[in-house]
Amino acid sequence: MRPKKKSDLPTKTCAVCGRPFTWRKKWEKDWEQVRYCSDACRGKKKKGHPVILSWPVILR
């Protein structure tokens, strides 16, 4: 079985930093609930830090 190309995997946008992140094997059972790209972003959200977008966001 060939591995999937990274470009073929689903992506989401982090609820804290606004950066896009890609599906990971460890998230396969919980992908629908994943909201943060990293432990650092998850920690910032829990502490109530203001949302600061460090990635350009295009609004349509």
N, C-alpha and C positions, 0 to 999 in steps of 0.2 A: 504494500500500500504506500503510495506516495504522500509525503507530507503536504499539507495545504500551503499555498503561498500566503504570506502575511497580508497581502492586499485582498485576499479572498475571505479573510476572517471578519466577523462582525466588529463594529466599533461603537463606542459611546463617548460622550463628553463628560468629563469630571464635573461634579456638582460644586466643587470648591474652586479649583483653578481654571476650569473651562478648557483644559487641554483634551484633545482626543486620546483615547486609549483603546487598545485592541484586546479581544477575547484571549484568555489564557486557559490552559488546560485545568489549572486548579480552580477556576471559576465555572467549570462546565455545568455543575449541578445548581449553582446559584446565580447564573448570569443575569437573570431578570431582576435580581435584588442588588446587584453590584452598582454602586453610585460614584465611587471614588477611585482615582487612578493609583493611589498609594496609601500606605499607613499614615504618612505625614498629612495628607489631605483629610483622611478620616479623622485624625486627631484634631486638626484645626476646626473642623465642623463641630465636633463635640464640645470644644471649648468656647464656641460662639464667636470666633474671629469673623470680622467682616469679609465678605467675598471680594477677592481682588483677582481680576482676570489678568493673567500674565501671558495669555495666548490671544492673538487677534480673533475676534468673533465676528462673523459676517451675519448680519440680520437681514432676513428677506421678507 
